[in-house]
């Protein structure tokens, strides 16, 4: 018996069959949308998933300004950033961020669900978020992804 034939083939970036997907964020809850998008970017829905490699797909999120929050999170949730200087802590409510920069809201939610290492920073580049329905990735021929059926 040839024992070499039973060797497990580990997937890597070169062998990953990367696709492009478009997700419509209209009416979706931010956290639920972000968790599904993070799994697709990570590649956990693929059979060739490898924890240490970028085997995931590229995701384009459109209609970022039309996402929803459950409960009173729209008014109560705060995003904190710190400049590093004394008194440099700044707070932004989810409501203000949704009005000014809705793309950052989804990007921040997805980034928090990715690994906190070099792989996570590389995977984060596979996410593109846009306000409105227009995006500049038509050349990649993205497929529509319904996150309600993927969960």
PEBELPE-V528179 format. One record per helix or strand of 3 or more residues. SS is the DSSP state (~ for helix, > for strand). FROM is the first residue (numbers start at 1). TO is the last residue. If there is no record, write none. Layout:
ss:SS from:FROM to:TO
ss:SS from:FROM to:TO
This chain:
ss:~ from:3 to:6
ss:> from:20 to:24
ss:~ from:30 to:42
ss:> from:58 to:62
ss:~ from:64 to:66
ss:~ from:73 to:76
ss:> from:78 to:82
ss:> from:89 to:93
ss:~ from:94 to:100
ss:~ from:102 to:111
ss:~ from:118 to:124
ss:> from:127 to:129
ss:~ from:138 to:140
ss:~ from:147 to:150
